[in-house]
Amino acid sequence: MLPSLFLSHGSPMLALTPTPAHAFLRELGETLRPTAILVVSAHWASRRLSVSTSARPETIHDFGGFPRELFECRYPAPGDPELARRLARELDAVPTERGLDHGAWVPLSLMFPEADVPVVSLSLPVAWSNAELVGLGERLAGLREENVLVVGSGSLTHNLMALDTLEAPVPDWVTAFGDWVHDRLAAGDRGALLAWETAPRARDNHPSPEHFQPLLVAMGAGDRAERLHHSVEHGALAMDAYAFH
């Protein structure tokens, strides 16, 4: 049975820059053969849960100030309207037409570069409590038995005001938070993670919560946590990835 995944998508330039995280995602995709992917991205925040029923979701370039080459990237993976409509019924989610934002297409374009696996986007209901987000993941867990890959795409740390050069030294406050999250996940301490905002330097690493919240959804969809990757880019973007078995 497939695990659920939490992926740190970092900068959109991850799609083109041969960093350790880029190489990891390339290799990860070679180990997985899902029949469809359900992705919850930090970049589709909503108040009410929504699901994209697009048959051919467009590639959304929801960023600015990057090279033209990045804006020319397209990820033409098909959607899965039947799966999306089913999820809309089961989750009481709003069906809508929406493309793939960079939190979805950037990591998936590295994992499945042939764009031959259908992708359904589920919005991130940012006003939900941490417990409700874990509960959402629990309701998605059954998809794993259908060979659907459940992905939460965010960033283990995400403070854009603190970004530095790509290979800048990692500040202590990034390490302190990342170590705390890893230790709690390794111990299976979900109670602590439901109060992750009280972790060391949590606010410094996440001035707003939307890039951490996908981890809670992925955690709810699985059980035992396994860290698959750790690296840091631009000093303040921890690119950790976790599988929940």
Backbone torsions as a table, in degrees:
resi	resn	phi	psi	omega
1	MET	NA	139.6	179.6
2	LEU	-65.6	145.8	169.3
3	PRO	-78.1	167.9	161.9
4	SER	-91.3	155.5	-174.1
5	LEU	-126.3	142.8	162.4
6	PHE	-112.0	124.6	-179.7
7	LEU	-119.8	134.7	171.2
8	SER	-90.4	119.2	-175.7
9	HIS	-94.9	-12.7	172.7
10	GLY	57.9	-143.8	177.1
11	SER	-75.3	148.7	174.5
12	PRO	-56.3	-23.8	179.4
13	MET	-66.4	-8.9	173.5
14	LEU	-53.9	-31.0	-179.0
15	ALA	-61.9	-27.9	-172.2
16	LEU	-118.0	-16.5	-171.9
17	THR	-98.4	124.8	-175.5
18	PRO	-78.5	66.0	176.5
19	THR	-85.6	170.9	174.4
20	PRO	-57.1	-38.3	179.1
21	ALA	-67.0	-38.9	175.9
22	HIS	-58.7	-49.0	-179.7
23	ALA	-63.9	-39.0	179.2
24	PHE	-60.8	-46.1	-177.9
25	LEU	-65.7	-36.2	174.7
26	ARG	-57.4	-46.9	-177.8
27	GLU	-70.7	-38.0	-178.9
28	LEU	-59.9	-43.5	-178.7
29	GLY	-60.9	-27.8	-179.7
30	GLU	-70.8	-16.4	-177.6
31	THR	-97.1	-4.8	-172.7
32	LEU	-120.5	138.3	177.9
33	ARG	-132.9	67.0	179.5
34	PRO	-76.4	158.2	173.7
35	THR	-89.7	-17.6	175.9
36	ALA	-161.1	163.6	179.9
37	ILE	-127.7	133.8	170.4
38	LEU	-111.6	121.1	-176.1
39	VAL	-120.4	133.7	173.3
40	VAL	-112.0	110.3	-174.7
41	SER	-107.0	143.3	175.3
42	ALA	-59.5	-18.6	-174.7
43	HIS	-96.3	8.2	167.6
44	TRP	-122.3	75.2	179.5
45	ALA	-85.7	141.0	-178.7
46	SER	-148.8	163.3	173.5
47	ARG	-87.6	-40.3	176.3
48	ARG	-107.9	141.6	-179.5
49	LEU	-60.1	130.0	-179.3
50	SER	-132.8	157.1	179.3
51	VAL	-137.6	139.3	-178.0
52	SER	-86.3	125.9	177.8
53	THR	-100.6	12.6	-176.7
54	SER	-60.6	132.6	175.6
55	ALA	-78.3	-31.5	179.3
56	ARG	-133.8	77.5	-176.7
57	PRO	-63.6	132.6	179.2
58	GLU	-73.6	161.3	174.5
59	THR	-87.9	114.9	-177.3
60	ILE	-93.0	125.2	176.0
61	HIS	-100.1	79.8	-172.8
62	ASP	-92.9	59.2	-178.1
63	PHE	-162.7	171.9	178.8
64	GLY	-146.1	164.0	174.4
65	GLY	81.6	15.8	-179.6
66	PHE	-109.3	167.9	-178.0
67	PRO	-63.0	153.3	179.9
68	ARG	-55.6	-34.9	-178.3
69	GLU	-56.2	-35.5	-179.6
70	LEU	-70.6	-38.1	179.7
71	PHE	-72.0	-17.8	177.3
72	GLU	-84.5	-9.2	179.6
73	CYS	-67.4	136.5	174.0
74	ARG	-130.6	143.8	176.5
75	TYR	-127.7	92.0	-169.7
76	PRO	-86.3	37.3	177.2
77	ALA	-62.7	142.1	176.8
78	PRO	-73.0	161.2	169.6
79	GLY	-88.9	-173.6	176.0
80	ASP	-139.2	78.6	-175.2
81	PRO	-57.0	-34.3	-179.7
82	GLU	-65.0	-46.5	176.7
83	LEU	-62.6	-41.1	-179.1
84	ALA	-63.2	-43.8	179.7
85	ARG	-65.7	-36.5	176.4
86	ARG	-63.4	-43.9	178.7
87	LEU	-65.3	-36.1	176.9
88	ALA	-58.4	-42.1	178.5
89	ARG	-68.3	-48.4	-173.3
90	GLU	-69.3	-32.6	-175.6
91	LEU	-103.1	0.1	-173.8
92	ASP	54.1	46.7	-180.0
93	ALA	-100.1	154.8	-179.8
94	VAL	-82.4	118.6	175.8
95	PRO	-73.8	136.0	-178.3
96	THR	-152.6	163.1	175.9
97	GLU	-95.4	121.4	179.1
98	ARG	-152.6	146.0	177.9
99	GLY	-84.7	-166.8	-178.7
100	LEU	-100.9	116.4	176.4
101	ASP	-76.9	174.8	-172.2
102	HIS	-69.7	-21.8	173.7
103	GLY	-65.6	-22.4	177.1
104	ALA	-94.9	-55.9	-169.4
105	TRP	-75.4	-28.4	-179.3
106	VAL	-63.3	-56.9	179.1
107	PRO	-66.5	-36.1	-178.5
108	LEU	-68.8	-30.8	178.8
109	SER	-67.9	-24.4	175.5
110	LEU	-83.3	-39.9	-178.0
111	MET	-73.2	-40.8	-175.9
112	PHE	-131.1	71.4	-172.0
113	PRO	-64.8	-17.5	177.8
114	GLU	-77.3	-9.3	179.3
115	ALA	53.6	39.6	-175.5
116	ASP	-108.2	7.9	177.0
117	VAL	-108.8	124.3	-179.8
118	PRO	-60.4	142.2	-177.4
119	VAL	-125.3	130.6	173.4
120	VAL	-116.9	130.9	177.4
121	SER	-98.0	132.9	173.0
122	LEU	-114.9	134.2	-176.0
123	SER	-72.0	162.6	176.8
124	LEU	-101.1	108.0	-179.2
125	PRO	-79.0	88.6	-167.5
126	VAL	-65.9	-19.9	-179.9
127	ALA	-83.4	-7.3	179.5
128	TRP	-70.8	153.1	176.6
129	SER	-72.0	164.6	177.1
130	ASN	-58.8	-40.4	179.4
131	ALA	-65.0	-37.7	179.0
132	GLU	-67.4	-35.7	178.5
133	LEU	-68.8	-40.4	173.9
134	VAL	-62.9	-40.6	177.6
135	GLY	-61.9	-36.3	175.2
136	LEU	-60.8	-45.0	177.3
137	GLY	-59.9	-39.2	179.0
138	GLU	-62.2	-34.5	178.5
139	ARG	-73.7	-18.8	178.0
140	LEU	-91.8	-10.3	-172.1
141	ALA	-58.5	-35.2	-178.5
142	GLY	-62.4	-22.5	178.1
143	LEU	-62.2	-29.1	-178.6
144	ARG	-61.9	-33.1	178.7
145	GLU	-72.5	-15.6	177.3
146	GLU	-96.8	11.2	-179.1
147	ASN	66.2	29.7	172.8
148	VAL	-96.7	126.9	179.9
149	LEU	-84.0	117.3	178.4
150	VAL	-93.4	121.1	-175.3
151	VAL	-125.3	127.2	166.5
152	GLY	-102.4	122.0	-175.8
153	SER	-115.0	114.8	179.5
154	GLY	-149.0	-126.9	175.9
155	SER	-163.4	131.9	-177.1
156	LEU	-61.3	-35.8	170.1
157	THR	-132.8	147.9	-172.1
158	HIS	-160.2	83.5	174.5
159	ASN	-123.5	97.6	-174.3
160	LEU	-66.1	-24.5	179.6
161	MET	-72.2	-15.9	-176.6
162	ALA	-104.6	8.4	-176.8
163	LEU	-66.5	142.8	-179.5
164	ASP	-127.7	-162.7	176.8
165	THR	-65.0	163.6	-172.7
166	LEU	-54.7	-43.1	-175.7
167	GLU	-107.1	28.8	179.9
168	ALA	-64.1	154.1	175.9
169	PRO	-59.1	152.0	-178.2
170	VAL	-90.8	121.9	179.3
171	PRO	-65.2	154.4	179.6
172	ASP	-59.7	-34.2	-175.7
173	TRP	-70.8	-25.9	174.0
174	VAL	-72.3	-45.2	179.4
175	THR	-62.1	-42.6	-177.7
176	ALA	-60.9	-43.8	-179.6
177	PHE	-69.9	-46.1	-179.0
178	GLY	-61.0	-40.4	178.0
179	ASP	-64.9	-39.8	179.6
180	TRP	-62.4	-46.4	179.8
181	VAL	-61.3	-46.9	-179.2
182	HIS	-60.0	-44.8	-179.0
183	ASP	-63.0	-40.4	-179.5
184	ARG	-68.6	-40.0	178.2
185	LEU	-66.4	-43.4	-179.9
186	ALA	-62.1	-33.7	-179.8
187	ALA	-84.4	-6.0	-176.2
188	GLY	67.7	28.4	-175.5
189	ASP	-88.2	76.0	-177.7
190	ARG	-69.2	-27.5	177.4
191	GLY	-60.3	-42.4	178.0
192	ALA	-66.0	-39.3	-178.4
193	LEU	-70.0	-24.9	174.1
194	LEU	-69.0	-14.7	176.1
195	ALA	-120.3	40.7	-173.8
196	TRP	-60.9	-22.8	179.8
197	GLU	-63.8	-17.0	178.5
198	THR	-92.8	2.4	179.3
199	ALA	-66.6	160.1	178.1
200	PRO	-56.1	123.9	175.3
201	ARG	59.5	30.0	-177.9
202	ALA	-59.3	-44.9	-177.5
203	ARG	-67.2	-33.1	177.4
204	ASP	-65.0	-36.6	-178.0
205	ASN	-84.0	-27.2	-179.8
206	HIS	-137.7	81.8	175.5
207	PRO	-56.9	-28.0	170.7
208	SER	-132.6	154.9	-165.9
209	PRO	-87.3	-7.6	-163.9
210	GLU	-65.6	-22.0	179.4
211	HIS	-87.2	-13.4	173.7
212	PHE	-92.8	-30.7	-173.7
213	GLN	-58.0	-35.2	177.2
214	PRO	-60.0	-26.2	176.1
215	LEU	-63.3	-38.4	180.0
216	LEU	-64.8	-38.8	177.8
217	VAL	-65.4	-47.4	179.4
218	ALA	-61.8	-40.1	178.4
219	MET	-61.9	-41.1	179.0
220	GLY	-65.2	-29.6	-177.6
221	ALA	-80.5	-8.8	-179.7
222	GLY	-133.2	-156.9	-176.0
223	ASP	-136.6	-97.5	-175.4
224	ARG	-67.3	131.0	-177.9
225	ALA	-90.9	140.2	175.1
226	GLU	-134.1	123.0	176.2
227	ARG	-78.5	123.7	-178.0
228	LEU	-95.3	-26.6	-174.6
229	HIS	-157.2	144.9	171.1
230	HIS	-142.5	125.9	169.0
231	SER	-159.8	167.4	178.6
232	VAL	-132.3	133.8	177.5
233	GLU	-118.6	146.6	177.3
234	HIS	57.0	26.9	176.9
235	GLY	76.8	-40.8	-169.0
236	ALA	-119.8	5.6	179.5
237	LEU	-112.6	95.3	175.2
238	ALA	-75.1	125.9	-171.7
239	MET	-101.0	28.7	-176.5
240	ASP	-60.1	146.1	174.5
241	ALA	-129.6	141.5	-179.9
242	TYR	-130.0	143.6	168.1
243	ALA	-107.2	142.2	175.9
244	PHE	-117.8	111.6	-172.3
245	HIS	-90.4	NA	NA
